[in-house]
Amino acid sequence: MTTLADLKIKIFADGADKAGILQLYRHPYIKGFTTNPTLMRKAGVSDYEAFALDILRCVPDRPFSLEVFADEFDEMEHQARQIAAWGENVYVKIPVMNTKQRSSAALVRRLANSGIKVNVTAVMTLDQVREMSEALAGGAPSYISIFAGRIADSGRDPLPIMSAAVAMTAIHSNIELIWASPRELLNIFQGDSLGCQVITVTHAMLEKLNLIGKDLHEFSLETVKMFYHDATSANFALRQRRMAA
């Protein structure tokens, strides 16, 4: 099977835990980093700007996506320009729409055409991919993040959507497609086979990378041993029952 070293797809670590980010930064196979307000809140970040400036000083040489948190487009633009100024490696995440369901395409176009690296996030439909590809075309290097895992959560197969999105964005040399919100390591290989350029992977999922290519018979044995160990550690026992005559 394909090994980690054989992959063309770039693995970006998705999270907001500073210690975890710095640990992953030591590994050359981690090609970039992404975060979002939800992950930052879960990690206990209370000062957005202080956290961002601190982590960018530690990670100055790999793409790092930081998201705006306003809902009105004027304020989004103000935040985007401020965030972009924090580093050459910064990509500003702009949601595909605001909470009022208004498309962010016009803002994305302005930012990309002014030289700001954009990461359009929360994309889930091919219509959105088409609209954002047109908005980003010819501008600064940018990403479109399709939340394939959330598409799968809806009961839909994300592979046809991702395949079509790869073809749709391939004509634009400045756009790379991100497989976002993966649910299992298999998604890395699926994205790679489709020609997706980037996949964002949580810190917890990255801990499973050592399982890639693992012998399945050995994996089966380890699983049996785990069940047995946990049962004995818990002192499980069945009460003796008298058999009926």
HUPELIN-V874027 format. One line per field, one symbol per residue. ss: DSSP state (H for helix, E for strand, - for the rest). phi: phi as a letter, one per 40 degrees, with the letter a starting at -180 (. if undefined). Layout:
ss: ???
phi: ???
This chain:
ss: ---HHH---EEEEE---HHHHHHHH----EEEEE--HHHHHH-----HHHHHHHHHHH----EEEEE-----HHHHHHHHHHHH-----EEEEEE-E-----E-HHHHHHHHH----EEEEEE--HHHHHHHHHHH-----EEEEEEHHHHHH----HHHHHHHHHHHH-----EEEEEE-----HHHHHHHHH---EEEEEHHHH--HHH----HHHHHHHHHHHHHHHHHH------------
phi: .ccdcccccccbcbiacddccccccccccccaabaadccccccgcbbdccccccccccbcbbdbcbbcbcbccccdccccccccccicccbccbccacccgcccdccdccccccgccbbcbgcabcccccccccccdgccdabbbcccccccccgbcccccccccdcccccbccbbcbcbfcbacdccccccccgccbbcbcdcccccdcccgcccccccccccccccccccccfcabccbcccc
